[in-house]
């Protein structure tokens, strides 16, 4: 759908100059933008790309000279990524959910489907489930029994919602996301080797053959409003109490949230991160990619955990941590500096050793 520069600028609340009646149909990177594209040149480093492409209009950084850049119109973005969010929303073509309830979907007679729902083929809606108005549910989705989902939900192809889960309005479940799978809880008749090691912090343990027995997940999952769960990500149901995800939280693809986890509002969890069972996460916490959070610990509000960190202990409110084990950012940077110096330090120690004892007198019987 075409949009004028004036319309886009007005929708974004941004200043625009030039031929404001110019029409564009999509966004593009500067070097690949044609005459009908809005070039996303939000930084001076993208100026060269404008010369390579054929864009007539662009979103530019503040103070840019759009005439010198060969453009006919420009929108100025003081905060580029915020402008990008608005542009992407305006230009998003969306998804075709079929416009109605497909005859090849299965909806249990006791289910309550809100007005304006769109449900794709081969999707199953379980008994006594309630789905809010304007739901958009793609093909091959499974929503189990006794589920409650708010208005304006989007469930992409292959999404799964387990029994008795409660999900707020405007939830987005990306393809193959799973809410409400069983928690990973098992026990042995006698203390297992893992329990021995955890209790003694020693590798010495009694070896005994035992069988694992499942602890059933009697709880469910509660999710607030405006939550998004990425593709191939999973939130396990609770053992006794529910697993809880607060409103506004965004979870990336290939993430795992264990049973009983309590996660606050407006958190962000990036790809391949995991939170083990019964951990408590505060509000506005950022877990970067590949972060692992130990079970039964607490992370306070406004914490930032850097990529690939391993969090084994509680983290105080407002702290930024990094590393394995995760420590304060400033401490971790000093540790990494020290690690980089180790080869040079080892060489210096060897030189001193040779000078004092002589190379021939080095004790070869000692391990390196």
VOFINU-716954 format. One record per residue (C-alpha): x, z, y; residue in one letter; residue number from 1. Coordinates in pm, 1 decimal, padded with zeros to 6 digits. Layout:
N
+----------+----------+----------+---+-----+
|        u |        w |        v | r |   k |
+----------+----------+----------+---+-----+
|        X |        Z |        Y | a | NUM |
...
+----------+----------+----------+---+-----+
***
This chain:
368
+----------+----------+----------+---+-----+
|        u |        w |        v | r |   k |
+----------+----------+----------+---+-----+
|  00000.0 |  00000.0 |  00000.0 | x |   1 |
|  00150.3 | -00098.1 |  00339.1 | x |   2 |
|  00211.5 |  00160.9 |  00612.1 | x |   3 |
|  00312.4 |  00115.6 |  00974.0 | x |   4 |
|  00610.4 |  00297.2 |  01119.9 | x |   5 |
|  00375.0 |  00466.9 |  01363.8 | x |   6 |
|  00155.7 |  00599.9 |  01082.2 | x |   7 |
|  00452.8 |  00735.9 |  00887.3 | x |   8 |
|  00607.4 |  00900.1 |  01192.1 | x |   9 |
|  00278.2 |  01061.5 |  01286.4 | x |  10 |
|  00223.1 |  01191.7 |  00932.9 | x |  11 |
|  00572.7 |  01341.4 |  00931.6 | x |  12 |
|  00554.5 |  01475.2 |  01284.5 | x |  13 |
|  00874.3 |  01290.0 |  01376.2 | x |  14 |
|  00988.9 |  01078.4 |  01671.4 | x |  15 |
|  00991.1 |  00701.4 |  01624.1 | x |  16 |
|  01116.1 |  00415.5 |  01841.7 | x |  17 |
|  01098.6 |  00036.4 |  01839.1 | x |  18 |
|  00835.1 | -00186.6 |  01683.7 | x |  19 |
|  00602.4 |  00087.7 |  01566.2 | x |  20 |
|  00349.3 | -00162.4 |  01430.4 | x |  21 |
|  00606.6 | -00287.0 |  01179.1 | x |  22 |
|  00473.6 | -00259.2 |  00823.6 | x |  23 |
|  00663.9 | -00136.7 |  00518.9 | x |  24 |
|  00554.1 | -00105.9 |  00155.4 | x |  25 |
|  00822.5 |  00111.4 | -00005.6 | x |  26 |
|  01144.3 |  00306.8 |  00047.6 | x |  27 |
|  01490.6 |  00187.0 | -00052.4 | x |  28 |
|  01856.0 |  00273.7 | -00024.0 | x |  29 |
|  02008.3 |  00100.3 |  00281.2 | x |  30 |
|  02220.5 | -00154.7 |  00095.4 | x |  31 |
|  01925.6 | -00262.3 | -00121.1 | x |  32 |
|  01649.8 | -00255.5 |  00140.6 | x |  33 |
|  01463.2 | -00575.8 |  00211.8 | x |  34 |
|  01252.1 | -00657.1 |  00522.5 | x |  35 |
|  00947.4 | -00474.5 |  00384.7 | x |  36 |
|  01136.7 | -00155.9 |  00290.6 | x |  37 |
|  01197.7 |  00164.8 |  00482.5 | x |  38 |
|  01572.0 |  00226.4 |  00450.7 | x |  39 |
|  01663.6 |  00591.7 |  00390.0 | x |  40 |
|  01973.6 |  00605.7 |  00610.5 | x |  41 |
|  01958.2 |  00974.9 |  00696.4 | x |  42 |
|  02333.5 |  01023.6 |  00742.7 | x |  43 |
|  02600.0 |  00828.5 |  00937.1 | x |  44 |
|  02779.4 |  00758.3 |  00608.8 | x |  45 |
|  02489.4 |  00526.5 |  00516.2 | x |  46 |
|  02531.9 |  00307.6 |  00825.0 | x |  47 |
|  02751.4 |  00058.6 |  00640.3 | x |  48 |
|  02477.5 |  00014.0 |  00381.6 | x |  49 |
|  02235.8 | -00100.4 |  00652.7 | x |  50 |
|  02469.4 | -00387.7 |  00731.5 | x |  51 |
|  02465.7 | -00491.9 |  00365.3 | x |  52 |
|  02086.5 | -00478.4 |  00333.2 | x |  53 |
|  01807.7 | -00654.6 |  00522.4 | x |  54 |
|  01602.2 | -00358.6 |  00640.1 | x |  55 |
|  01409.9 | -00388.1 |  00965.1 | x |  56 |
|  01323.1 | -00016.4 |  00981.3 | x |  57 |
|  01491.4 |  00302.1 |  00868.9 | x |  58 |
|  01480.3 |  00679.1 |  00877.4 | x |  59 |
|  01793.7 |  00776.0 |  01069.5 | x |  60 |
|  01987.5 |  01085.4 |  01164.6 | x |  61 |
|  01927.6 |  01236.2 |  01505.8 | x |  62 |
|  02090.9 |  01045.2 |  01793.4 | x |  63 |
|  02154.4 |  00726.6 |  01594.2 | x |  64 |
|  02153.9 |  00397.4 |  01789.7 | x |  65 |
|  01900.8 |  00193.2 |  01592.8 | x |  66 |
|  01952.8 | -00119.3 |  01803.3 | x |  67 |
|  02326.2 | -00121.3 |  01736.5 | x |  68 |
|  02248.8 | -00085.9 |  01367.0 | x |  69 |
|  02045.4 | -00408.8 |  01382.7 | x |  70 |
|  01705.0 | -00248.8 |  01324.1 | x |  71 |
|  01369.2 | -00323.3 |  01483.2 | x |  72 |
|  01233.6 |  00031.2 |  01443.9 | x |  73 |
|  01351.1 |  00377.2 |  01344.3 | x |  74 |
|  01219.2 |  00723.6 |  01262.1 | x |  75 |
|  01452.6 |  01014.2 |  01343.3 | x |  76 |
|  01484.4 |  01302.2 |  01097.2 | x |  77 |
|  01654.5 |  01625.3 |  01213.2 | x |  78 |
|  01614.9 |  01763.5 |  00859.8 | x |  79 |
|  01665.1 |  01462.8 |  00630.1 | x |  80 |
|  01562.4 |  01608.6 |  00294.8 | x |  81 |
|  01243.5 |  01751.4 |  00444.7 | x |  82 |
|  01164.1 |  01405.5 |  00581.5 | x |  83 |
|  01242.8 |  01261.0 |  00238.5 | x |  84 |
|  00980.0 |  01488.5 |  00082.8 | x |  85 |
|  00717.3 |  01363.3 |  00327.2 | x |  86 |
|  00809.8 |  00997.5 |  00287.8 | x |  87 |
|  00805.4 |  01020.3 | -00090.0 | x |  88 |
|  00459.4 |  01176.4 | -00079.3 | x |  89 |
|  00326.0 |  00903.6 |  00149.8 | x |  90 |
|  00475.8 |  00618.3 | -00052.6 | x |  91 |
|  00423.7 |  00756.8 | -00402.8 | x |  92 |
|  00205.8 |  00511.1 | -00598.6 | x |  93 |
|  00102.7 |  00791.2 | -00835.5 | x |  94 |
| -00003.5 |  00751.5 | -01197.3 | x |  95 |
| -00297.4 |  00575.3 | -01356.2 | x |  96 |
| -00490.8 |  00836.7 | -01554.1 | x |  97 |
| -00774.8 |  00598.5 | -01626.3 | x |  98 |
| -01025.8 |  00719.2 | -01370.5 | x |  99 |
| -01259.9 |  00884.7 | -01621.1 | x | 100 |
| -01275.6 |  01065.9 | -01954.0 | x | 101 |
| -01152.2 |  00821.2 | -02215.3 | x | 102 |
| -01385.6 |  00772.9 | -02514.4 | x | 103 |
| -01091.5 |  00822.8 | -02752.7 | x | 104 |
| -01018.2 |  01172.3 | -02620.3 | x | 105 |
| -01158.1 |  01476.6 | -02801.0 | x | 106 |
| -01327.4 |  01749.3 | -02600.2 | x | 107 |
| -01477.9 |  02041.2 | -02786.3 | x | 108 |
| -01848.9 |  02082.2 | -02708.2 | x | 109 |
| -01789.2 |  02434.9 | -02576.6 | x | 110 |
| -01514.5 |  02327.0 | -02331.7 | x | 111 |
| -01595.1 |  02325.0 | -01959.1 | x | 112 |
| -01441.8 |  02029.4 | -01776.6 | x | 113 |
| -01457.2 |  02032.2 | -01395.5 | x | 114 |
| -01602.9 |  01758.2 | -01182.2 | x | 115 |
| -01387.4 |  01452.5 | -01123.8 | x | 116 |
| -01163.0 |  01506.3 | -01425.8 | x | 117 |
| -00963.5 |  01216.7 | -01569.4 | x | 118 |
| -00861.7 |  01251.0 | -01934.5 | x | 119 |
| -00660.5 |  00993.4 | -02127.4 | x | 120 |
| -00687.5 |  00870.4 | -02486.4 | x | 121 |
| -00585.5 |  01081.8 | -02787.1 | x | 122 |
| -00596.3 |  01398.8 | -02579.3 | x | 123 |
| -00754.1 |  01710.0 | -02729.9 | x | 124 |
| -00926.9 |  01990.1 | -02537.0 | x | 125 |
| -00998.6 |  02301.5 | -02742.4 | x | 126 |
| -01294.2 |  02531.4 | -02778.7 | x | 127 |
| -01406.9 |  02745.3 | -02483.5 | x | 128 |
| -01135.3 |  02601.4 | -02260.5 | x | 129 |
| -01204.0 |  02568.5 | -01887.5 | x | 130 |
| -01034.5 |  02300.0 | -01678.2 | x | 131 |
| -01082.1 |  02287.9 | -01301.3 | x | 132 |
| -01207.5 |  02005.9 | -01083.7 | x | 133 |
| -01009.9 |  01683.9 | -01038.9 | x | 134 |
| -00784.8 |  01743.4 | -01338.1 | x | 135 |
| -00563.7 |  01447.9 | -01424.1 | x | 136 |
| -00467.5 |  01460.3 | -01789.1 | x | 137 |
| -00273.5 |  01176.7 | -01949.8 | x | 138 |
| -00270.4 |  01048.1 | -02306.5 | x | 139 |
| -00162.7 |  01257.2 | -02607.1 | x | 140 |
| -00201.6 |  01592.9 | -02432.3 | x | 141 |
| -00307.8 |  01901.3 | -02625.4 | x | 142 |
| -00487.3 |  02191.9 | -02459.0 | x | 143 |
| -00573.0 |  02460.7 | -02713.3 | x | 144 |
| -00865.4 |  02701.7 | -02730.2 | x | 145 |
| -00961.8 |  02964.1 | -02468.9 | x | 146 |
| -00732.0 |  02817.7 | -02202.1 | x | 147 |
| -00811.5 |  02839.6 | -01830.6 | x | 148 |
| -00657.4 |  02587.4 | -01590.4 | x | 149 |
| -00726.7 |  02563.8 | -01216.3 | x | 150 |
| -00821.6 |  02267.5 | -00999.9 | x | 151 |
| -00608.6 |  01957.0 | -00940.4 | x | 152 |
| -00387.5 |  02006.3 | -01245.2 | x | 153 |
| -00167.0 |  01719.4 | -01361.9 | x | 154 |
| -00066.7 |  01708.7 | -01728.5 | x | 155 |
|  00155.7 |  01415.3 | -01813.0 | x | 156 |
|  00175.9 |  01246.7 | -02152.9 | x | 157 |
|  00258.5 |  01478.5 | -02439.8 | x | 158 |
|  00218.4 |  01805.3 | -02249.6 | x | 159 |
|  00105.9 |  02103.1 | -02458.7 | x | 160 |
| -00083.6 |  02414.6 | -02350.5 | x | 161 |
| -00115.9 |  02688.7 | -02612.6 | x | 162 |
| -00412.8 |  02910.2 | -02684.8 | x | 163 |
| -00533.2 |  03168.3 | -02431.8 | x | 164 |
| -00292.8 |  03065.0 | -02157.0 | x | 165 |
| -00398.8 |  03100.5 | -01791.5 | x | 166 |
| -00272.0 |  02845.6 | -01539.8 | x | 167 |
| -00350.2 |  02829.1 | -01167.1 | x | 168 |
| -00436.2 |  02540.0 | -00938.0 | x | 169 |
| -00219.5 |  02232.3 | -00883.4 | x | 170 |
| -00002.7 |  02292.9 | -01187.5 | x | 171 |
|  00213.1 |  01995.4 | -01293.7 | x | 172 |
|  00325.7 |  01970.1 | -01654.6 | x | 173 |
|  00577.4 |  01691.3 | -01700.1 | x | 174 |
|  00595.0 |  01487.5 | -02024.8 | x | 175 |
|  00640.5 |  01697.5 | -02340.1 | x | 176 |
|  00642.4 |  02028.4 | -02154.0 | x | 177 |
|  00513.9 |  02321.7 | -02359.1 | x | 178 |
|  00336.2 |  02633.2 | -02235.0 | x | 179 |
|  00252.7 |  02900.1 | -02487.8 | x | 180 |
|  00467.4 |  02831.2 | -02791.8 | x | 181 |
|  00542.6 |  03135.1 | -03006.3 | x | 182 |
|  00822.8 |  03362.3 | -02893.1 | x | 183 |
|  01147.4 |  03362.6 | -03091.6 | x | 184 |
|  01104.8 |  03712.9 | -03236.1 | x | 185 |
|  01226.8 |  03801.9 | -03585.0 | x | 186 |
|  01327.8 |  04122.2 | -03760.6 | x | 187 |
|  01490.3 |  04228.7 | -04089.0 | x | 188 |
|  01378.1 |  04521.6 | -04306.9 | x | 189 |
|  01708.3 |  04703.5 | -04243.0 | x | 190 |
|  01930.2 |  04669.3 | -03933.2 | x | 191 |
|  02077.7 |  04318.7 | -03922.7 | x | 192 |
|  02440.2 |  04227.5 | -03863.3 | x | 193 |
|  02348.0 |  04126.9 | -03507.6 | x | 194 |
|  02203.2 |  04474.7 | -03444.9 | x | 195 |
|  02519.7 |  04635.1 | -03584.3 | x | 196 |
|  02742.7 |  04431.5 | -03355.6 | x | 197 |
|  02527.1 |  04495.0 | -03051.4 | x | 198 |
|  02515.1 |  04867.7 | -03119.1 | x | 199 |
|  02886.6 |  04916.0 | -03185.5 | x | 200 |
|  03037.1 |  04628.6 | -02983.7 | x | 201 |
|  03260.9 |  04569.2 | -03285.1 | x | 202 |
|  03294.8 |  04277.8 | -03521.9 | x | 203 |
|  03322.0 |  04521.1 | -03814.8 | x | 204 |
|  02986.3 |  04546.8 | -03986.1 | x | 205 |
|  02822.7 |  04591.8 | -04321.0 | x | 206 |
|  02746.4 |  04260.2 | -04488.9 | x | 207 |
|  02408.4 |  04248.3 | -04656.5 | x | 208 |
|  02168.1 |  03970.0 | -04749.7 | x | 209 |
|  01834.4 |  04000.1 | -04567.3 | x | 210 |
|  01538.5 |  03781.6 | -04487.7 | x | 211 |
|  01403.8 |  03724.9 | -04137.8 | x | 212 |
|  01037.8 |  03814.3 | -04075.0 | x | 213 |
|  00846.9 |  03682.7 | -03775.1 | x | 214 |
|  00700.9 |  03914.4 | -03512.8 | x | 215 |
|  00380.7 |  03739.0 | -03411.9 | x | 216 |
|  00320.3 |  03656.2 | -03044.5 | x | 217 |
| -00001.3 |  03836.3 | -02951.0 | x | 218 |
|  00034.3 |  03772.1 | -02579.2 | x | 219 |
| -00006.7 |  03444.9 | -02390.6 | x | 220 |
|  00133.4 |  03289.9 | -02069.8 | x | 221 |
|  00007.5 |  03342.2 | -01715.0 | x | 222 |
|  00110.9 |  03085.5 | -01452.5 | x | 223 |
|  00023.3 |  03103.8 | -01082.1 | x | 224 |
| -00066.7 |  02824.6 | -00840.4 | x | 225 |
|  00157.1 |  02528.8 | -00748.8 | x | 226 |
|  00393.4 |  02566.7 | -01043.5 | x | 227 |
|  00575.1 |  02269.6 | -01198.5 | x | 228 |
|  00726.8 |  02261.0 | -01547.4 | x | 229 |
|  00977.5 |  01985.0 | -01622.1 | x | 230 |
|  00992.5 |  01742.9 | -01911.8 | x | 231 |
|  01086.4 |  01897.5 | -02247.1 | x | 232 |
|  01083.0 |  02248.2 | -02103.5 | x | 233 |
|  00917.3 |  02542.3 | -02273.4 | x | 234 |
|  00763.5 |  02876.8 | -02177.7 | x | 235 |
|  00707.1 |  03109.5 | -02474.1 | x | 236 |
|  00405.1 |  03334.5 | -02503.4 | x | 237 |
|  00457.2 |  03710.2 | -02490.4 | x | 238 |
|  00483.0 |  03940.1 | -02788.5 | x | 239 |
|  00230.0 |  04198.3 | -02665.6 | x | 240 |
|  00203.1 |  04142.3 | -02290.8 | x | 241 |
|  00187.5 |  03798.0 | -02133.9 | x | 242 |
|  00483.5 |  03597.6 | -02012.4 | x | 243 |
|  00429.6 |  03552.4 | -01636.4 | x | 244 |
|  00543.2 |  03277.9 | -01397.0 | x | 245 |
|  00467.6 |  03336.4 | -01027.8 | x | 246 |
|  00306.5 |  03092.4 | -00787.0 | x | 247 |
|  00520.7 |  02819.5 | -00634.9 | x | 248 |
|  00793.2 |  02834.3 | -00899.5 | x | 249 |
|  00957.0 |  02504.0 | -00998.1 | x | 250 |
|  01122.2 |  02460.0 | -01338.6 | x | 251 |
|  01337.6 |  02157.7 | -01416.5 | x | 252 |
|  01365.1 |  01958.2 | -01739.7 | x | 253 |
|  01511.1 |  02101.7 | -02061.3 | x | 254 |
|  01469.7 |  02466.9 | -01961.6 | x | 255 |
|  01369.9 |  02757.9 | -02182.4 | x | 256 |
|  01187.2 |  03075.6 | -02078.9 | x | 257 |
|  01160.2 |  03334.3 | -02353.6 | x | 258 |
|  00882.8 |  03570.0 | -02453.1 | x | 259 |
|  00776.3 |  03848.1 | -02214.4 | x | 260 |
|  00976.7 |  03710.5 | -01920.9 | x | 261 |
|  00834.5 |  03808.6 | -01580.8 | x | 262 |
|  00936.5 |  03550.7 | -01318.6 | x | 263 |
|  00836.8 |  03589.3 | -00954.0 | x | 264 |
|  00708.9 |  03349.9 | -00690.0 | x | 265 |
|  00886.0 |  03044.7 | -00543.0 | x | 266 |
|  01173.4 |  03055.6 | -00789.8 | x | 267 |
|  01369.9 |  02744.7 | -00883.8 | x | 268 |
|  01522.3 |  02690.7 | -01226.5 | x | 269 |
|  01744.4 |  02384.8 | -01270.9 | x | 270 |
|  01808.4 |  02172.1 | -01578.3 | x | 271 |
|  01927.6 |  02327.1 | -01905.0 | x | 272 |
|  01893.3 |  02683.1 | -01775.2 | x | 273 |
|  01753.0 |  02952.9 | -02000.3 | x | 274 |
|  01608.8 |  03299.9 | -01959.4 | x | 275 |
|  01606.1 |  03524.4 | -02265.4 | x | 276 |
|  01317.3 |  03743.8 | -02366.8 | x | 277 |
|  01189.4 |  04030.6 | -02152.9 | x | 278 |
|  01414.7 |  03950.2 | -01855.8 | x | 279 |
|  01260.1 |  04015.6 | -01513.8 | x | 280 |
|  01326.5 |  03767.3 | -01234.9 | x | 281 |
|  01234.5 |  03847.4 | -00873.8 | x | 282 |
|  01091.1 |  03622.6 | -00604.3 | x | 283 |
|  01273.7 |  03320.1 | -00459.2 | x | 284 |
|  01549.3 |  03332.6 | -00721.3 | x | 285 |
|  01753.7 |  03015.9 | -00775.3 | x | 286 |
|  01901.1 |  02958.8 | -01121.5 | x | 287 |
|  02127.4 |  02653.2 | -01107.3 | x | 288 |
|  02189.2 |  02415.5 | -01396.8 | x | 289 |
|  02298.6 |  02558.5 | -01733.5 | x | 290 |
|  02257.7 |  02919.0 | -01619.5 | x | 291 |
|  02191.0 |  03165.7 | -01900.8 | x | 292 |
|  02018.3 |  03497.7 | -01830.8 | x | 293 |
|  02047.9 |  03777.2 | -02087.0 | x | 294 |
|  01745.5 |  03951.8 | -02232.4 | x | 295 |
|  01603.2 |  04274.6 | -02088.6 | x | 296 |
|  01784.6 |  04259.0 | -01754.6 | x | 297 |
|  01659.1 |  04239.8 | -01396.2 | x | 298 |
|  01748.5 |  03988.6 | -01125.4 | x | 299 |
|  01637.2 |  04091.9 | -00776.9 | x | 300 |
|  01463.8 |  03891.0 | -00506.3 | x | 301 |
|  01650.3 |  03608.4 | -00328.1 | x | 302 |
|  01936.5 |  03594.6 | -00577.1 | x | 303 |
|  02129.5 |  03267.1 | -00618.7 | x | 304 |
|  02303.9 |  03210.2 | -00952.4 | x | 305 |
|  02559.5 |  02927.9 | -00948.0 | x | 306 |
|  02578.0 |  02653.7 | -01210.4 | x | 307 |
|  02679.4 |  02735.3 | -01569.9 | x | 308 |
|  02690.4 |  03108.3 | -01497.2 | x | 309 |
|  02619.2 |  03368.1 | -01764.2 | x | 310 |
|  02427.1 |  03668.2 | -01636.9 | x | 311 |
|  02468.8 |  03967.3 | -01869.1 | x | 312 |
|  02373.9 |  04256.8 | -01640.4 | x | 313 |
|  02132.2 |  04335.3 | -01357.6 | x | 314 |
|  02184.2 |  04153.2 | -01027.6 | x | 315 |
|  02101.4 |  04324.3 | -00697.6 | x | 316 |
|  01860.0 |  04174.8 | -00444.9 | x | 317 |
|  02004.1 |  03902.8 | -00220.8 | x | 318 |
|  02329.9 |  03859.4 | -00410.7 | x | 319 |
|  02499.3 |  03526.0 | -00489.1 | x | 320 |
|  02677.0 |  03525.3 | -00824.9 | x | 321 |
|  02884.0 |  03278.6 | -01021.4 | x | 322 |
|  03087.7 |  03255.3 | -01340.9 | x | 323 |
|  03104.7 |  03388.6 | -01695.3 | x | 324 |
|  03042.9 |  03675.6 | -01675.3 | x | 325 |
|  02858.5 |  03630.6 | -01347.0 | x | 326 |
|  03015.7 |  03825.1 | -01059.5 | x | 327 |
|  02977.2 |  03821.1 | -00683.0 | x | 328 |
|  03064.9 |  03477.4 | -00547.7 | x | 329 |
|  03359.9 |  03607.8 | -00346.6 | x | 330 |
|  03500.5 |  03789.3 | -00650.8 | x | 331 |
|  03456.3 |  03485.7 | -00872.9 | x | 332 |
|  03639.5 |  03259.4 | -00628.9 | x | 333 |
|  03934.3 |  03501.7 | -00630.3 | x | 334 |
|  03926.4 |  03504.9 | -01012.0 | x | 335 |
|  03936.7 |  03126.3 | -01022.6 | x | 336 |
|  04225.2 |  03114.6 | -00779.3 | x | 337 |
|  04412.1 |  03361.1 | -01000.6 | x | 338 |
|  04339.8 |  03154.8 | -01312.5 | x | 339 |
|  04479.1 |  02842.2 | -01145.9 | x | 340 |
|  04798.0 |  03036.1 | -01069.6 | x | 341 |
|  04850.2 |  03147.6 | -01430.8 | x | 342 |
|  05072.0 |  02853.5 | -01541.7 | x | 343 |
|  05302.3 |  02908.0 | -01245.3 | x | 344 |
|  05303.3 |  03283.4 | -01303.5 | x | 345 |
|  05383.2 |  03233.7 | -01673.8 | x | 346 |
|  05674.3 |  03008.5 | -01581.7 | x | 347 |
|  05806.5 |  03269.8 | -01339.0 | x | 348 |
|  05779.9 |  03544.8 | -01602.4 | x | 349 |
|  05962.7 |  03325.3 | -01855.1 | x | 350 |
|  06238.6 |  03255.5 | -01603.7 | x | 351 |
|  06283.6 |  03625.7 | -01531.1 | x | 352 |
|  06280.3 |  03705.8 | -01904.4 | x | 353 |
|  06547.0 |  03443.4 | -01969.8 | x | 354 |
|  06758.4 |  03568.1 | -01681.8 | x | 355 |
|  06742.5 |  03930.5 | -01800.5 | x | 356 |
|  06759.2 |  03891.7 | -02177.7 | x | 357 |
|  06897.4 |  03543.5 | -02221.6 | x | 358 |
|  06724.6 |  03256.1 | -02392.4 | x | 359 |
|  06893.7 |  03323.0 | -02726.0 | x | 360 |
|  06779.6 |  03684.6 | -02738.4 | x | 361 |
|  06406.9 |  03610.7 | -02703.6 | x | 362 |
|  06212.7 |  03793.5 | -02977.2 | x | 363 |
|  06060.5 |  03509.2 | -03178.5 | x | 364 |
|  05874.7 |  03753.0 | -03404.2 | x | 365 |
|  05630.0 |  03842.6 | -03129.4 | x | 366 |
|  05321.4 |  03627.0 | -03082.0 | x | 367 |
|  05313.0 |  03403.8 | -02776.6 | x | 368 |
+----------+----------+----------+---+-----+
***
